Amino acid sequence: MHHALRPTDASTEGLVELAQDATAPEGLLFHHANEGRPLATPWQIAALRAQMVSQHELAPGHVLDCACGSGIQLAAYGATLQRPLLGVELSPERAQASAVNVRTVAHHTRSEEDDWYLNSHIVSGDGTDPEGVVATLHDTELNVAFLHLDPARPRNSRTHALEEMQPPLHRVLASWAPYFNEENHAPSLLLDLSPRLTGAQRIEVESIVDATWPGIARTWEWTSRGRGRVDRLALWLGGVADGRAARRFVRVPASLADPPVILRSEHDQIPLDVRHHPPKRGEHVSILDAALMESGLMGEWLDRVAPSQEGRWASVEGRRPQLHHDHPLELAPEDEGLVQATGRVVELLKFSLDQTTVDELVSVALGHRLASVKLRYDIDPALQPKLQGSLDRQLKRRHGDREGFVAQHPHGDLLLLCVCPSEAEPSPPI
Ligand SMILES: C[S@@+](CC[C@H](N)C(=O)[O-])C[C@H]1O[C@@H](n2cnc3c(N)ncnc32)[C@H](O)[C@@H]1O
């Protein structure tokens, strides 16, 4: 049974969870229901996406989100695209929270008198049943300009089958296809999928899409908010596909005021191989962003920051992809968020690091004028803070003025003490 709510007269009665989204401007509080909060799109991602969609020309009509949860993404679309919204949500309480959240965003953006807001609806019901949804809208004619889908997936599962997505992708696409306004426009869709989909599952998603719109333009997008994690994996389709990219990596900045770093590639992923090589003093070691690695765009990025360098990958998996190379990276300010650490190897440490040998590392580090040394390799989590704390305490207030880190050579236990480039000591030109 479907039931339509208008954000203009939605009630907060019965909604008990009201929370500040850490990525939203202070005071922009959202309601959630039935444990919808962890499912909600962070405001910063929602706002950034809406801005990226606004760079494309959409057909006239509604923005449809057939599994709108707390309506955070939907509300961001409304305020940015100025299109009437149609959200559908199976849980009546979440549908109510969505309606209230759309109103909150309209208030926050002073859009309460705008047509998009006055003509928006949230329907509580099944997002795979367009007839049932449209019947609740009475005299509103529905043309879909853009469809967003962020299906629910099993929680606490590292990998999962596509069939577990709710609502199921194939049913959403097939049932809503007739409602798209395709006059002079390709259908526009954004599928917000699990960041844990495998390459084979991505191909499976593409074939589900092709079953409804064969050969539709497509761009895969990996979004990261840092810490080396892929936070979102999305497929942009048709009118919102990136004409310049089959794959795109978006590094969301810490602040909404800063622009994101966007990397694009028109090519298929270039496989990167680990190469065995002996440790060498004087070579450079860079520990790079694991999310960028996962997106498959690392090769293109290195073409820019390490042009004409043949790097040697020490590790391409896990949290610390490690590249060894002969010259410093040429980093623009926006590249810095994609580098965990980079520096030149000044010592090969032939002892394993523990509480009995940390003083030895301190004296080697002071010999290289280091004021700080960060441990950038996997260490027993119980030991790591003790060693790092001891290094920090002992190196502070001594004569060092440079920064460094310790990486692990991939073969054997050898540790590499590296010195980071500093402004006082500019990198030599290649
Ligand atoms: C990941 S959440 C969406 C979160 C949303 N993007 C936001 O910003 O808050 C997915 C939602 O899909 C809803 N859902 C699952 N099956 C559905 C169906 N058949 N029709 C409508 N909604 C459904 C779930 O109740 C859940 O709230």
The ligand as an ORCA input file, in Angstrom:
! r2SCAN-3c Opt
* xyz 0 1
  C      21.003      2.650      1.738
  S      19.423      3.222      2.133
  C      19.293      4.716      1.251
  C      19.907      5.890      1.973
  C      19.730      7.198      1.269
  N      20.500      7.309      0.059
  C      20.039      8.395      2.170
  O      20.770      9.303      1.759
  O      19.512      8.439      3.284
  C      18.397      2.083      1.235
  C      16.924      2.142      1.579
  O      16.196      1.317      0.667
  C      15.008      0.939      1.311
  N      14.350     -0.115      0.520
  C      14.649     -1.430      0.453
  N      13.806     -2.052     -0.415
  C      12.982     -1.106     -0.912
  C      11.916     -1.123     -1.833
  N      11.521     -2.236     -2.422
  N      11.285      0.041     -2.078
  C      11.653      1.197     -1.478
  N      12.671      1.267     -0.587
  C      13.324      0.134     -0.302
  C      15.495      0.555      2.698
  O      14.419      0.588      3.630
  C      16.558      1.631      2.964
  O      16.027      2.680      3.719
*
